[in-house]
Amino acid sequence: MQIYLDYSATTPTRPEAIAAMQAVLTQEWGNPSSLHEWGQRAATMLEQARMQVAGLINAPAESIVFTSGGTEANNLAIMGVARCYTKPQHIIISSVEHSAVAEPVRWLEQWGWQVTRLPVDKWGRVSENDLENALQANTVLVSIIHGQSEVGTLQPIEGLGNILRDRGVLFHTDAVQVAGRLPLDVQKLPVDLLSLSSHKIYGPQGAGALYIRPGVKLVPLLGGGGQEMRLRSGTQAVPIIAGFGMAAELAAQEMAVETPRSIELRDRLFDLLADTPSLTPTGHRWHRLPHHVSFCLPDADGEKLSGKTLVRHLNLAGIGISAGAACNSGKITPSPVLLAMGYSSAAAKSGIRLSLGRHTTAADIDWTAMVLKQVLARLMPKVALSGC
């Protein structure tokens, strides 16, 4: 029995997206910048995909800039704003950002920028008061992740954005985990920049997008032919973008049914594991991504028994999950996200994530809960017995 529960890492490319890609590869393979018929047919496919992706977040098509993925979209947002200034300014992020935001901000800090990393509570949520108190006269950008990929917590993006809109400070959010799973409407959501990724919504890997609110100025990261409204030079990967567009359109259509189904399965898994003494849920229980379940093992030693250990044991049982802690050169390091939430170093090495998708069934959930309990009983017998 094979059960894939790592949909937050990547999703299988859906057949409709593959068909859209094949159509471009075999029929509309021209360079979309070319003026002849072959190029213009490719350009039509490109703009169709732009409208499909824009429709997912209710954005004007011309506000969508295609990138190679969520990482590039985040980098374009952060560095594109920073490059507008000749002198270092002040930027605010949360302490639980994805590395695709945290790393470019660290570079800016090395180049003299002031950086404030907002603390989070034990559920991983940012406080609106903390944001308001952190603002300075030279704050030019705030970037707060919408749905945290490791612990599933949703941030109060609307409240944070309203504070920044009143102050005239640009607001970016990494919505890679949220798009296609919860409604996003940039006509109502007070954000200026928003990052998306194709392979999180059953599109192909290698495509993403940055929504840029009309009127917001960015300096491009790449010099070249000026494609994508002069913000992302390079011939567009039309086949991959076409697959992205198809996946975005179908995600928008299916969300009303798929989101409540995911929530039901998510809560079922939490409930089945609620009596497992060795597991502690991480992240906010209700302000949470609909497909996301995460735990840590506070009684684990963090070395012999870590999140990575559980990933390996479940993989042997045919179940794919992920560990929250990173592994560098064989050494398991504590998760910065769990540390920021107040967990000990040992607990922060033991995080696991189980993320559900459109192919996940109730039977998958029940089997996974049973197997995970059995694995924990073998690895942590004293803890398991203490809960009996």
N, C-alpha and C positions, 0 to 999 in steps of 0.2 A: 504494500500500500504506500503510495507516494502522495505526500501532502505538502504543498508549497504555502508557507505562511511568512513570506518576506516581500510582500507587495509594496512596502515602503521603499525597498531597495530598488526594485524594478518590477514591471509588469510584463506579462507575455504580450507580444504584439498581436492585436486582434486581426482576424482575417480581412475585415473590411479595409483596415489600414494597409495591409499587405497588398490587397488588390489595387488600392489607389497608387501605391508605390510602383507596382508592376506596370500599371497603365502609363505612368510617366516614363519609366525606364524603357518601355518598348515603343511608345508612340509620341510622347511629348518631351523628348530628350534634349531639346535645343537649349541654348544659353538664353536665359530670360532677358538679358541686356541687349540681345541682338534685335535688329529692327525687321528682319525678314520673317516670313511666315512661321518657320520652325521656332525662332526665338519668341515670337509673339504668342504662339500656342503655349509654350512653357511659361511665359509671363502670366498668361491667363490662369494656369494651374496654380502659380505662386499666389496670385491675388485672391483666388478662390480660397486657398488655405488660410490666407491672412484674415479673410472675413469669417471663416469657420472658427479660428482661434479667438478672434475678437468677440464673436458671439458667446463664447464660453464665459466671458467676464463682462459682457454688455459694454464693450468699448468700441469706439470708432476704429475702422480698419486701419486708418493711417497712423494710429497710435501704437501699432504692434511692430516691433523690430525683431526679426528672427535672428537667433543665435545658435550656437552649437549645443546648448543645453542650459540647465538652471545655473550652473557654475559661471558660465560666461555672462549670463543675464545679470547675476549678482555683481560680478566684477564690473560690467559696463555701468550699472547703476552707481556703485560706490566710486569707482575711479573716474567715471564720466562726469560726476559732479565735482570731485576733487580737482580735476584738471581744468575746471573753469576758473580756478583761483591761482594767482601767482604767489601768494603767501599762505602758509599753513593756517587752517581754521580749526573749528571744533566739531567733532562728530560724536554721536551717541548711538550705541548699540546695546543689546541685552547681553547678559553673561551666558546665555544659552543659545547663541547663534550657531548656525551651521558653519563649518570651516570655510565655505565659499564666501561667506561674509566676514568671518573673524580674521581670516588670513589677509585679504587686501586691506582691512582696517589696521592690522598689525604693521603692514608695510607703511601705511600713512603715518602711523605713530613713530616709526623709525625715521621718517622724513620730516619730523617736527610737528605733526598735527597733534592737537589735544584730543584725547579719546576718553570718553566716559562709558564704562560698562555697567549698566544698571543691574542691581541685584534682583533676585527673584525670591519668591516665598518657597515654602517646602513643596508646593505643587508645581513650581516652575513658572509662576505668573509674575509679570512685571506690574508694578504699582503705577497708577497714573500720577500720584503725588510725587513719586520718585522722579518720574520723567519731567514733571513741571519744575521741580527743584533743581534738576540738572541742567536746564536750559541756560545758555549764556548769550551774551550779545553777539558773539561770533559763531554760534551754532548754525551750521549750514545744512546739515543732513542728520536724520535719525533713521536707523534701519532696525526694525524689530521683526523677527520671524513670526509668521502667522500661525503655523502649526508645527510644533517642535517634532522633528523626525524621530528622536530617540525616546522621548517619554510621552509624546502625543498631546501635550498641553496646547490649548488654543489661547492666544493672547487677546486682550481686549482692544483689538485693532481700531475699532470705531472710536472708542473713547480717547485712545492715544492720538489718533489722527485728528480729532477735533481740537485737541490742545494745540497741536502743531499748526493746523490750518489757521487758528486764531493768531498765532505768532509769526506766520509767514515762513515757517521752516519746512523744507522738503522732507517728505516721508516716503521711505521705501520699505516694502515688505516682501520677504521670500515666501511666496504662496505655493511653492512646489508641491507640498504634501496636501494642501487644501483644495486646489483646483480639481474639478471633476468629482469631488467628494462632498463639498458643501457649496452652496450658491455664493458666487462672487459677482458683485455689481459695482464697477468702478464709477458709475454715475452717482452712487449713493455712498460708497466707501471712501472716506477722506484720505486717499493715498495718491501720491504723485508718480510712483514707480512700483511695479509689481512684477515679480519673476515667475516664470512658468517653465515646465519641463514636459517634453513629449512622453518619455518612457515611464512616467508615473501614472499616465492615463491610458495605457494600452496602445500607445503609439510607439514608433521606432526609437531606439537610442540614437543620440547624435543631433537632436533638434530641441530647441527651447525658444523662449520669447521673452522680451521685456516690454511691458506696457509702459508708455511714457505719456503722462498727461499732456494734452496739447498746451503749448506755451513753456514747458519745462525744457531747459537747455542742457545738453550734455556735450562734452568733447569726446570724440570717438577714440577708441583704443588702437584701432588699426588704420594705417594709411593705405590707400589703394584707389580703386575705381569708384568709390562712393555709393555702392549699393546700399539698400535698406535705408533710404532717406539720408544718405551720407553718414550714417552712424555705425555701419558694420560692413566695411568693404570686403569684397571677395564674392566670387560667383556663388549664388545660393544653391544649396543642396536640394533642388526641387523635389526629387523623389521622396526624400526623408520628410521634407516639409509638408508634402501632400499627405503622407501618412499621418503626420501630426494633426493636420487640419481635419482629416476624417475622424481621428480618435477624439478630437475636441468636440466636434459636432455631435457624435454619438454619446459622449460623456454628458453633454448638456441635456440630451433627450432622455437619458436613462437615470439621471440623478434622483428624480422624484421617487423612483422605485428602489434603486440600488442603495441609496443612503440609509433609509430606515431598515433595510435588510441587513446592512453591515452593522448598524448599531445593535440590532437584535442579537446577531452572532457575537459581536464584541462583548456585550453584557453577559451573554450565556457563558463565554469563556471565563470572564472575571468571576462569575458566580460559581462555576464548577471548581475553580481553584481557590475560592475564598477560605476554605478550611485547611489549606496547606500551610502549616506553620512556618516552613522555611522560606516562603515567598512573601515579599512585601510589594504591593502595587506601587508604581512610580507614576508621577504626573497627576494631573487633576482628573478626578473620576468622571465629572460631567462636562466641564469645559475641555472637551477632548475630541481629537480626530475620530470620526465614526468607525474607522477600520482598525484602530490601533489599540494594542494591549501590551503593557510592559511591566516588568518586575525587576527587583533586585533581591539578592540573598544576603541579608544583613549579618547572618551567622557564618557565612563562608569566610575562608581565610584570604580570599582574593588571589591566591597563587595556585595551590593545588586544585582548588575549586573556584572557577571563575565563570563569567558568562560564556566565554569561549569554550570552556569544558562542556557546558550544557548544549551549546550549538553542535559540538562534535557528537555527543551522545544521541541527540535527537536526529541528527543526520544519519547515524547508523540505523535508526529506526524508520528511516524514510521520511522524516519531517524536516522541512527547511525553515529555520528561524534565524535571527541574527543576534549578535552580542552588541551591547552598547559601548563596551570598552574597546579602545584601539589596541592593536598589537604592533609594536615596532621592534624589529630585529629579534623577535621571539620573546620580548619582554612585554607583559601585559601592563598597560598603564591605566590609571583611574580615568573614568569618564569625566571630562571637564563639566559636562552638564549636570551630572549627579553630584559632583563636588559643589557646584554653585547652588544646588538645592539643599545642601547641608548634610549630605551623606558622608560617612566615613570613607577613608581611602579604600579599605577592603571591600565595603559595600559597593563603592563606585567602580570596582573591577568586575562586579558580578551581574551587571545589568543585562537583561535579555529583552528582546522585542519580538512580538508575534503580530504580524500585520496581515489583514484579511483582504480578499479581493472578490471579484465577480464570479470566480469559480469555486469559492469556499462554500462548503455545505455544513449543515448542523452535525452531520456524521463526522466530518473532519474535525470539528471543534471538540466533540465528545471523545474521539479517539486520541486527539492530541493531549487533552487534559489528563486522560488516563495514563498515557505514556510518560508525560512529564512528571506525574506523581510517582510513578514507578522508578524513574531515573533518580529523582530526588531521594526516594526512600533508600536506594542503594548507595548513593553518594553521601547522604547526610542521615544515617540511620538514627543517631541520637536525637536529632531535632525532630525527625519524623515520629519517633516513639513518644517524645514529650508532648506531641499534639494529640495523642490518642486518649 
